[in-house]
Amino acid sequence: MPAGGSPEPNRSIRPELAADGLVSDTEELERRVAELERRMAILFSNTGAIDFEEASRGAELPSEEVAALVRSGDLKKAVKLYQKQTGADMAQTMAAIKSLNAG
């Protein structure tokens, strides 16, 4: 790090562009993030994988009863109870239950 405390720009991203000043580091990073997000969307849509972050948006928090079932290791009952209580689909249910383990 330079004396000012800011990290050096990563010129290895696209040296031919960054060195010539054609694209700022921020613009290059924004472009790369957009490309990664596009690729992730393709992966999720083509593999059937669950995007837990997306699924958990707006999902109800699990009840204490559901949390107790998860803690006791009875995942099947926890899933059924959460779905009964909330009407959530399987992706939302798994995201909510996964949030218990993350928290």
C-alpha positions in Angstrom: 0.0 0.0 0.0 1.2 3.5 -0.7 1.7 6.0 2.1 -1.8 7.4 1.6 -3.4 4.1 2.7 -5.1 3.3 -0.5 -4.2 0.1 -2.3 -2.5 0.3 -5.6 -4.8 -0.1 -8.6 -4.8 -3.6 -10.0 -3.3 -2.9 -13.4 -3.3 -6.6 -14.2 -7.0 -6.5 -14.9 -6.6 -5.3 -18.4 -3.2 -3.6 -18.6 -3.6 -2.6 -22.3 -6.7 -0.6 -21.4 -5.8 0.7 -18.0 -2.2 1.8 -19.0 -3.6 3.8 -21.9 -6.3 5.4 -19.8 -9.0 4.2 -22.1 -11.0 2.6 -19.3 -10.8 3.6 -15.7 -10.3 0.9 -13.1 -13.8 1.4 -11.8 -15.4 1.1 -15.2 -13.3 -2.1 -15.8 -14.4 -3.6 -12.5 -18.0 -2.7 -13.2 -17.8 -4.4 -16.5 -16.3 -7.5 -15.0 -18.9 -7.7 -12.2 -21.7 -7.4 -14.8 -20.1 -10.2 -16.8 -19.8 -12.4 -13.7 -23.5 -11.7 -12.8 -24.5 -12.6 -16.3 -22.6 -15.9 -16.1 -24.0 -16.7 -12.7 -27.6 -16.2 -14.0 -26.8 -18.6 -16.8 -25.4 -21.2 -14.4 -28.5 -20.9 -12.1 -30.9 -21.2 -15.0 -29.1 -24.1 -16.7 -28.3 -26.2 -13.7 -31.4 -25.8 -11.5 -29.2 -24.6 -8.7 -31.0 -22.6 -6.0 -29.9 -19.0 -5.6 -30.4 -18.8 -1.8 -29.8 -15.1 -1.7 -32.5 -14.4 -4.3 -34.9 -16.9 -2.8 -34.6 -15.5 0.6 -35.6 -12.0 -0.4 -38.9 -11.3 1.2 -39.1 -14.7 2.9 -40.5 -14.9 6.4 -38.2 -15.6 9.2 -38.6 -19.1 10.5 -40.6 -19.5 13.7 -39.0 -20.6 16.9 -40.6 -24.0 16.5 -39.0 -24.4 13.0 -35.7 -23.2 14.5 -35.9 -25.8 17.3 -36.5 -28.6 14.8 -33.5 -27.5 12.8 -31.3 -27.4 15.9 -32.5 -30.9 16.8 -31.6 -32.1 13.4 -35.1 -32.8 12.2 -34.8 -31.0 8.9 -37.6 -32.8 7.2 -40.2 -31.7 9.8 -38.7 -28.2 9.9 -39.2 -27.9 6.1 -42.8 -29.2 6.2 -43.7 -26.9 9.2 -42.1 -23.8 7.6 -44.0 -24.5 4.3 -47.3 -25.0 6.2 -46.8 -21.8 8.3 -45.7 -19.6 5.4 -46.9 -21.2 2.1 -43.3 -20.9 0.8 -42.0 -22.9 -2.1 -39.0 -25.2 -1.6 -36.4 -22.6 -2.7 -37.7 -20.1 -0.2 -38.0 -22.7 2.5 -34.4 -23.9 2.1 -33.1 -20.3 2.0 -35.0 -19.5 5.2 -33.7 -22.6 6.9 -30.2 -22.0 5.7 -30.4 -18.5 7.2 -30.8 -20.2 10.6 -27.4 -21.8 10.2 -25.8 -18.6 9.0 -27.1 -16.5 11.9 
